[in-house]
Amino acid sequence: MFDKLQQKWKVNGWQLTAVLCTFAIGGSLTGIAGRRILALLPVEHPVGWTILYIIVMTLIWPFMVLVVSIPFGQFPFFRNYLSRIFRKMNPSPLSHLSPLSPSSPLSLAIFASGAGSNAQKIIEHFRNHPSIRVALIVSNKTDAGVLDKGREAIIPTFLLEKEQFFRGDAYVPDLRSMGIDFIVLAGFLWKVPAALIQAYPSRIINIHPALLPNYGGKGMYGKFVHEAVIAAGEKESGITIHYVDEQYDHGGTIFQATCPVLPNDTPDSLAERIHGLEHQHYPRVIEETLLTQVVKNQNS
Ligand code: GAR
């Protein structure tokens, strides 16, 4: 049973102990506080008392477990756990991937494996957006900087497990139950499995730090791309934003922008220039792509 809980919650043995202690102590404190509060209220009837007790417990419990989770170092776990419960209680009307429509906010998931500078720009761009919100940060690496960026922005984070991603359900049910409408890859280094692409047709886009179709494909990411561009003596590089299909760096191009490759460029200096282009264009192109799809759906 404990093994199953560890897998379900994606925690190690120590974390599971801390989580269970938080549940136990938080639950007990909720019970004590609930009785104290009810003792202050003039409720005599046993049925009325029981109903009120359940209401008070339900209201206090999330607060109690959040407070108790802090000394156990499990605040992020409980914040995500509670937000999942609230989402289930208030499911998004788009949770079964209905047509993109302007009537309710569109939820974006950002998938990233690295530092997350693009993710940061996307989060900032949509922070107060009227119809698009970044609802989830997903990574395949426990120590990816992008997870910290998500936590700082109080956006739920999600860690992928290889077996489930490539040989299981590719997390499609989880993403749907979280109401995710659209997926943006921002330096995500795992190949996207067919199951996920089929579940989100034309709703997954990627950014590549070169002018595709050149310098793409397996192993072509980050500095390896810039090294290859410089080694080939290119005078120009750039970025490509494209739909994701079942081949690496292959789906239809949405947008490209170029920059020069200077004679004394190193992979790092070129990467910096490319990052500048990415930050300038990616959030806006995501917004335009989503809104264009909404308009198309309205007209079809
Ligand atoms: C970006 O330059 C992105 O284009 C690249 O990874 C970097 C992530 O940077 N993606 C690929 O190479 C995909 N083939 P970031 O973590 O700072 O956003």
Residues whose N, C-alpha, C, O or C-beta is under 5 A from the ligand:
A	BS01	GAR	G114 A115 G116 S117 N118 A119 A186 G187 F188 I207 H208 P209 M220 Y221 G222
